[in-house]
Amino acid sequence: MGREIRRVGVVGLGTMGAGIAQVCVQAGFEPVGVEVSGELCERARGTIDHYLSRGVEKGRLGVDEREAALARLTTSTRRADLGGCDLIIEAIVEELEAKQELFQELDGITDAGAVLATNTSALAVTEIASAVERPERVVGLHFFNPAPVLPLVEVVRTDLTSDEAYERAFGFAEALGKEPIRCNDTPGFVVNRILIPLLNDCVRVLDEAGVTPSDLDRAMRFGVNWPIGPCALLDLIGLDVHVHASHALREKLGEPRMAPPPRLVSMVERGELGRKSGQGFFAYD
Ligand SMILES: NC(=O)c1ccc[n+]([C@@H]2O[C@H](COP(=O)([O-])OP(=O)(O)OC[C@H]3O[C@@H](n4cnc5c(N)ncnc54)[C@H](O)[C@@H]3O)[C@@H](O)[C@H]2O)c1
């Protein structure tokens, strides 16, 4: 087995990257977070501070623990600062070219034993790995939103991923206190491959069965024991995020069920994105 993961880098500190960096500091790691501007670095630190402070308010965390956790985070706008990392998690925009360009540079900055991980939801890890000279050290570490709350991490291997890189990434997810699962690099991996067409079917049923969003949610909660109804879940995920992922899966798998229903596309066009916009299937304050 190769060396232990000690130094961790996170590139892109948006919704997912900031959440992943928070998980790292809470697990005792000292991550280096890289963003494109100092302002975005500070915004991410503010977000992490906010969620850690909520943990303090709810009695899950002591004030000194919050301070110690925040102090473990370093941020930078220079990729060169990732040089000493044993593992780097990429969480930048969902665009193949941007990710390939980044991985190519990371390949040169880091030493050969470092593991390079992507948090992509819908791109092929294999395609991202094709940009580097040593694709055997590229894996997918697919966290779920919000990363500090949801325990699952899909640890994705390509045909070229080495056992050593894979096991180190898997062990790292365990060291974070997460619930990792092993899977191959297939479109949507495990959860999105199942959840996206399922939620699309739920939305189609709204019109087909003439049922209200509220009754559809009650149907699945009280008839199947789902902890949350599909419409409330879509509002939580963000309708724009779901529609984007649906298009990507439709393109990759060619199945009509993967395509977003017109009702969802119209809602996104009207700016009804769910919780984050205050309006989706339901209204939020
Ligand atoms: N949002 C989700 O629910 C979710 C869930 C799982 C996985 N993902 C995946 O995680 C990745 C990030 O998604 P997100 O929702 O956090 O996006 P986001 O837009 O919130 O954050 C992306 C961040 O990356 C930064 N960035 C862009 N290019 C960069 C670069 N070259 N170097 C450094 N930083 C850069 C941006 O400034 C931005 O802050 C995507 O690949 C997405 O598919 C998202």
The ligand as an SDF file (V2000), in Angstrom:
LIG
                    3D

 44 48  0  0  0  0  0  0  0  0999 V2000
  -24.0550   21.0850   -6.8430 N   0  0  0  0  0  0  0  0  0  0  0  0
  -24.2810   19.7890   -6.7210 C   0  0  0  0  0  0  0  0  0  0  0  0
  -25.3550   19.3490   -6.2700 O   0  0  0  0  0  0  0  0  0  0  0  0
  -23.2030   18.7860   -7.0780 C   0  0  0  0  0  0  0  0  0  0  0  0
  -23.2400   17.5200   -6.4780 C   0  0  0  0  0  0  0  0  0  0  0  0
  -22.1930   16.6060   -6.7580 C   0  0  0  0  0  0  0  0  0  0  0  0
  -21.1920   16.9730   -7.6430 C   0  0  0  0  0  0  0  0  0  0  0  0
  -21.1970   18.2110   -8.2400 N   0  0  0  0  0  0  0  0  0  0  0  0
  -20.0900   18.5420   -9.1430 C   0  0  0  0  0  0  0  0  0  0  0  0
  -19.1440   19.3080   -8.4010 O   0  0  0  0  0  0  0  0  0  0  0  0
  -18.4870   20.2420   -9.2670 C   0  0  0  0  0  0  0  0  0  0  0  0
  -18.6700   21.6500   -8.7230 C   0  0  0  0  0  0  0  0  0  0  0  0
  -20.0470   21.9440   -8.6470 O   0  0  0  0  0  0  0  0  0  0  0  0
  -20.6090   23.1310   -7.7250 P   0  0  0  0  0  0  0  0  0  0  0  0
  -22.0840   22.9460   -7.6730 O   0  0  0  0  0  0  0  0  0  0  0  0
  -19.8250   23.2160   -6.4610 O   0  0  0  0  0  0  0  0  0  0  0  0
  -20.2750   24.3960   -8.6420 O   0  0  0  0  0  0  0  0  0  0  0  0
  -20.0860   25.9330   -8.1990 P   0  0  0  0  0  0  0  0  0  0  0  0
  -20.3420   26.7330   -9.4180 O   0  0  0  0  0  0  0  0  0  0  0  0
  -20.8450   26.2140   -6.9580 O   0  0  0  0  0  0  0  0  0  0  0  0
  -18.5270   26.0230   -7.8240 O   0  0  0  0  0  0  0  0  0  0  0  0
  -17.5040   25.9320   -8.7470 C   0  0  0  0  0  0  0  0  0  0  0  0
  -16.3580   26.7940   -8.2320 C   0  0  0  0  0  0  0  0  0  0  0  0
  -15.1830   26.5080   -8.9850 O   0  0  0  0  0  0  0  0  0  0  0  0
  -14.4750   27.7030   -9.1710 C   0  0  0  0  0  0  0  0  0  0  0  0
  -13.5900   27.5080  -10.3160 N   0  0  0  0  0  0  0  0  0  0  0  0
  -13.9470   27.4400  -11.6190 C   0  0  0  0  0  0  0  0  0  0  0  0
  -12.8500   27.2100  -12.3680 N   0  0  0  0  0  0  0  0  0  0  0  0
  -11.7990   27.1150  -11.5160 C   0  0  0  0  0  0  0  0  0  0  0  0
  -10.4160   26.8680  -11.6750 C   0  0  0  0  0  0  0  0  0  0  0  0
   -9.9150   26.6680  -12.8810 N   0  0  0  0  0  0  0  0  0  0  0  0
   -9.6350   26.8450  -10.5780 N   0  0  0  0  0  0  0  0  0  0  0  0
  -10.1630   27.0270   -9.3480 C   0  0  0  0  0  0  0  0  0  0  0  0
  -11.4750   27.2560   -9.1260 N   0  0  0  0  0  0  0  0  0  0  0  0
  -12.2800   27.3010  -10.2040 C   0  0  0  0  0  0  0  0  0  0  0  0
  -15.5470   28.7590   -9.3720 C   0  0  0  0  0  0  0  0  0  0  0  0
  -15.0370   30.0470   -9.0910 O   0  0  0  0  0  0  0  0  0  0  0  0
  -16.6330   28.2980   -8.3950 C   0  0  0  0  0  0  0  0  0  0  0  0
  -16.4970   28.9200   -7.1360 O   0  0  0  0  0  0  0  0  0  0  0  0
  -19.0980   20.0240  -10.6600 C   0  0  0  0  0  0  0  0  0  0  0  0
  -18.2760   19.1350  -11.3770 O   0  0  0  0  0  0  0  0  0  0  0  0
  -20.4450   19.3820  -10.3460 C   0  0  0  0  0  0  0  0  0  0  0  0
  -20.9080   18.5820  -11.3890 O   0  0  0  0  0  0  0  0  0  0  0  0
  -22.1620   19.1350   -7.9480 C   0  0  0  0  0  0  0  0  0  0  0  0
  1  2  1  0
  2  3  2  0
  2  4  1  0
  4  5  1  0
  4 44  2  0
  5  6  2  0
  6  7  1  0
  7  8  2  0
  8  9  1  0
  8 44  1  0
  9 10  1  0
  9 42  1  0
 10 11  1  0
 11 12  1  0
 11 40  1  0
 12 13  1  0
 13 14  1  0
 14 15  2  0
 14 16  1  0
 14 17  1  0
 17 18  1  0
 18 19  2  0
 18 20  1  0
 18 21  1  0
 21 22  1  0
 22 23  1  0
 23 24  1  0
 23 38  1  0
 24 25  1  0
 25 26  1  0
 25 36  1  0
 26 27  1  0
 26 35  1  0
 27 28  2  0
 28 29  1  0
 29 30  1  0
 29 35  2  0
 30 31  1  0
 30 32  2  0
 32 33  1  0
 33 34  2  0
 34 35  1  0
 36 37  1  0
 36 38  1  0
 38 39  1  0
 40 41  1  0
 40 42  1  0
 42 43  1  0
M  CHG  2   8   1  16  -1
M  END
$$$$
